[in-house]
Every structure is written in C-alpha cells, then in structure tokens.
Amino acid sequence: EVSLRATPNGYSPNVLSVKQGIPVRLKFSTDKNSGCSRALVIPEFGLKTVAPSDGSSTVLEFTPTQLGEYDFYCAMAMYRGKIVVQ
C-alpha cells in the first residue's frame, strides 16, 4: 500500500516505488485547495480518478507487471510524478 496526496504545488511524494508483480493499493487524497492536481491519470495502468475535496481517500488498485518508470499527472499534465517499478 502506498499513499499519494495532491497539494496546491503538486503531488507528495512525486516518486512512488513499488515491486513488480505485487498488487498495489494506491490511496490518493487531497483537499479543497489542490486545484487540478485533484485529478490523477496513470495511463500505463489505465487509471484515472478525481479525489474528493473533503480529505477522504480514493483507492486505486493495480499490479505492475513490467519493470520501469511510469509517469502520472493531473488532468492538464501540469503536475507530474512517476511510479518506479523494481
């Protein structure tokens, strides 16, 4: 399980490390001041969501099958980060 928080300045942390072949539970949260970073897009895993502005978490689940680095970003691609699969 990993956690990701949207802030007014982007994602925290902006690099997430996970293990190949191990299912991932990504808890994504934000607050009302986060703007477009409330949206999260992880195209390589076919994931897209918008976190509620009340501070509660949205949970995304996926299993990374390939080693590498995969980008994630907001709906406008202004705020970015990456998932490192080891």
DRENDO-1510 file (C-alpha; in Angstrom, 1 decimal, always signed):
<recs>
REC; n; res; u; v; w
REC; 1; GLU; +0.0; +0.0; +0.0 .
REC; 2; VAL; +1.3; +3.4; -0.9 .
REC; 3; SER; -0.2; +6.9; -0.3 .
REC; 4; LEU; -0.2; +9.9; -2.6 .
REC; 5; ARG; -1.5; +13.4; -1.7 .
REC; 6; ALA; -2.4; +16.2; -4.0 .
REC; 7; THR; -1.3; +19.6; -2.8 .
REC; 8; PRO; -1.6; +23.1; -4.4 .
REC; 9; ASN; +2.0; +22.6; -5.5 .
REC; 10; GLY; +1.7; +19.1; -7.0 .
REC; 11; TYR; +1.9; +15.6; -5.7 .
REC; 12; SER; +3.6; +14.4; -2.5 .
REC; 13; PRO; +5.6; +12.3; -2.8 .
REC; 14; ASN; +6.1; +12.7; -6.5 .
REC; 15; VAL; +8.0; +9.4; -6.8 .
REC; 16; LEU; +6.4; +6.1; -5.7 .
REC; 17; SER; +8.4; +2.9; -5.6 .
REC; 18; VAL; +6.6; -0.5; -6.0 .
REC; 19; LYS; +7.6; -4.0; -6.7 .
REC; 20; GLN; +7.0; -5.9; -10.0 .
REC; 21; GLY; +4.2; -8.5; -9.7 .
REC; 22; ILE; +3.0; -7.3; -6.3 .
REC; 23; PRO; -0.6; -5.8; -6.2 .
REC; 24; VAL; -0.6; -2.1; -5.3 .
REC; 25; ARG; -3.2; -0.3; -3.3 .
REC; 26; LEU; -2.7; +3.4; -4.0 .
REC; 27; LYS; -4.5; +5.7; -1.5 .
REC; 28; PHE; -5.0; +9.1; -3.2 .
REC; 29; SER; -6.2; +12.1; -1.2 .
REC; 30; THR; -6.4; +15.8; -1.5 .
REC; 31; ASP; -8.0; +18.9; +0.0 .
REC; 32; LYS; -10.2; +21.7; -1.5 .
REC; 33; ASN; -7.2; +23.9; -2.3 .
REC; 34; SER; -5.5; +21.4; -4.7 .
REC; 35; GLY; -6.9; +22.5; -8.0 .
REC; 36; CYS; -6.3; +20.3; -11.0 .
REC; 37; SER; -3.9; +18.1; -9.0 .
REC; 38; ARG; -7.1; +16.5; -7.5 .
REC; 39; ALA; -7.2; +14.6; -10.8 .
REC; 40; LEU; -4.8; +11.7; -11.2 .
REC; 41; VAL; -4.0; +9.9; -14.5 .
REC; 42; ILE; -1.7; +6.9; -14.8 .
REC; 43; PRO; -2.1; +6.0; -18.5 .
REC; 44; GLU; +0.2; +2.9; -18.5 .
REC; 45; PHE; -2.1; +1.2; -15.9 .
REC; 46; GLY; -5.4; +2.5; -17.4 .
REC; 47; LEU; -6.2; +4.5; -14.3 .
REC; 48; LYS; -7.9; +7.9; -14.0 .
REC; 49; THR; -9.7; +9.4; -10.9 .
REC; 50; VAL; -10.5; +12.6; -9.1 .
REC; 51; ALA; -10.1; +12.7; -5.4 .
REC; 52; PRO; -12.9; +14.1; -3.2 .
REC; 53; SER; -12.1; +17.5; -1.8 .
REC; 54; ASP; -13.2; +16.6; +1.7 .
REC; 55; GLY; -9.8; +14.9; +2.6 .
REC; 56; SER; -11.0; +11.3; +2.2 .
REC; 57; SER; -9.1; +8.9; +0.1 .
REC; 58; THR; -9.8; +7.3; -3.2 .
REC; 59; VAL; -8.2; +3.8; -3.6 .
REC; 60; LEU; -6.8; +2.6; -6.9 .
REC; 61; GLU; -5.6; -0.9; -7.3 .
REC; 62; PHE; -3.3; -2.3; -10.0 .
REC; 63; THR; -0.5; -4.9; -10.4 .
REC; 64; PRO; +2.7; -3.7; -12.2 .
REC; 65; THR; +3.9; -6.5; -14.4 .
REC; 66; GLN; +6.8; -4.7; -16.1 .
REC; 67; LEU; +9.9; -3.1; -14.6 .
REC; 68; GLY; +10.4; +0.6; -15.4 .
REC; 69; GLU; +9.3; +4.1; -14.7 .
REC; 70; TYR; +5.7; +5.2; -15.4 .
REC; 71; ASP; +4.5; +8.8; -15.4 .
REC; 72; PHE; +1.4; +10.0; -13.6 .
REC; 73; TYR; +0.0; +13.5; -13.9 .
REC; 74; CYS; -3.0; +15.8; -13.3 .
REC; 75; ALA; -5.8; +16.2; -16.0 .
REC; 76; MET; -3.9; +19.2; -17.5 .
REC; 77; ALA; -0.5; +17.4; -17.2 .
REC; 78; MET; +0.9; +20.4; -15.3 .
REC; 79; TYR; +1.7; +18.4; -12.1 .
REC; 80; ARG; +3.7; +15.2; -12.6 .
REC; 81; GLY; +5.3; +12.3; -10.8 .
REC; 82; LYS; +6.4; +8.8; -11.5 .
REC; 83; ILE; +6.0; +5.3; -10.3 .
REC; 84; VAL; +9.2; +3.2; -10.2 .
REC; 85; VAL; +8.6; -0.5; -10.6 .
REC; 86; GLN; +11.5; -2.5; -9.3 .
</recs>
